[in-house]
Amino acid sequence: MSEELNEKVKQALTKVADPHMGISIVEMGLVESIEIEEKDQTIAKITIKPTNPGCMSAARMAMDARTEAEKIDGIDKAEVSVAGHMMADAINEMVNK
């Protein structure tokens, strides 16, 4: 089940585009990892690493990734982490409220 959900999350993330490039974050290679945690809830844990550590669109891409992942049947919650960004802690806190 986890592999199937992992693939569904990856497909959902193809709908999230870098607003400056107009290309999916999956196609750009910004999705560093997708993990499915199945306990009381099924949680998609997604890590995004922008190409620029000062990318002004990192928060938007992370929020969009969370929204798309949470639309998937079988995913109760999505947690998105932005890695390698100068404001990663603040973005991660905001996205995962």
KAJODA-V210206 format. One record per backbone hydrogen bond with DSSP energy under -1.0 kcal/mol. CO is the residue of the C=O (numbers start at 1). NH is the residue of the N-H. E is the energy in kcal/mol with one decimal. If there is no record, write none. Layout:
((CO	NH	E) (CO	NH	E))
//
This chain:
((1	5	-2.7) (2	6	-2.8) (3	7	-2.1) (4	8	-2.0) (5	9	-2.6) (6	10	-2.4) (7	11	-2.5) (8	12	-2.4) (9	13	-2.4) (12	15	-1.7) (13	16	-1.4) (16	25	-2.8) (18	22	-3.5) (23	18	-2.8) (24	28	-2.2) (25	30	-2.4) (26	29	-1.2) (30	49	-3.2) (33	47	-2.5) (35	45	-3.5) (37	43	-2.8) (41	39	-2.2) (42	76	-2.3) (42	77	-1.6) (43	37	-3.0) (44	79	-2.9) (45	35	-2.6) (46	81	-3.1) (47	32	-2.2) (47	33	-1.4) (48	83	-2.8) (52	55	-2.1) (53	86	-3.2) (57	61	-2.6) (58	62	-2.3) (59	63	-2.6) (60	64	-2.7) (61	65	-2.3) (62	66	-2.3) (63	67	-2.5) (64	68	-2.5) (65	69	-2.4) (66	70	-2.3) (69	72	-1.3) (72	75	-2.0) (77	44	-2.5) (79	46	-2.9) (81	48	-3.0) (85	88	-1.8) (87	91	-2.5) (88	92	-3.0) (89	93	-2.1) (90	94	-2.1) (91	95	-2.8) (92	96	-1.8) (94	97	-1.0))
//
